[in-house]
């Protein structure tokens, strides 16, 4: 059974997914959840609608080579 705390933690993970700050393993887990659970898919879609417009006016910037080495 999911508690309110679990729901809040999941909701934050979906926001982090949309922002692109999760590591590869966490991203894969979110993608699996979204594929299997309509509620997860709806939560992710909500965050995409909410946070997506924030990135519209920000130009893409390629990270320096030393960033990838870390």
N, C-alpha and C positions, 0 to 999 in steps of 0.2 A: 504494500500500500504506500502510495506517495504521500508524504506529509507536505504541509505548506512550505516548509524549509526546502524540501527536495524540489518542489515546483519552482520556487524562487531561484534556486541554484541552476536548474535546467534553463530557465528563462534567461539568466545571465549568460549561460554558455551559448545560447542561440544568438544573443547580441554580440558576444565575442567572436562567434563564427562569422557573422556578417561584417564585423570590423576587420576580420582577417588576423586576429591576434592569437588564435589557437595553434598549437603545434600540430604536426601531421596526424598523430594518433588521435588527438582530441577531435580534429576535423573529421576524420574517418568515422569516429563514433557518432558524431552529430549527424553525418550524412546517412548512416545506417538507421538511426532513430527516426529521422525524417521520412525515410523510405518505408518504415514499418508502422509508424504511428501518425495518424491524421492530426492529432492534437499537436504533436511536435512540428509537423509541417505547417500548421496554421500559425504557431508561435514564431517559427522562423520567417514565414512570409510577413508577419506583422513587423518584425524587426527590420526586414529588408525594406519595407515601405517607410518605416520611421527613420532609419539611418541612411538609406540609399541617397536621398536628396543632399545629404551633407557632403557627399563626395563629388557632386556634379560640378562644382566650381573649383575644385582642387586639381591642378594639373598633375599628370603622372610624373614621377621622378624616379629615375633608375638609381638604386643604391650603389654606393662605391664598392669596388671589388673587395676591400678589406672586410666589409660587412658580411659577405657570404662566407668568408673564411672563419668567422666566429660561429 
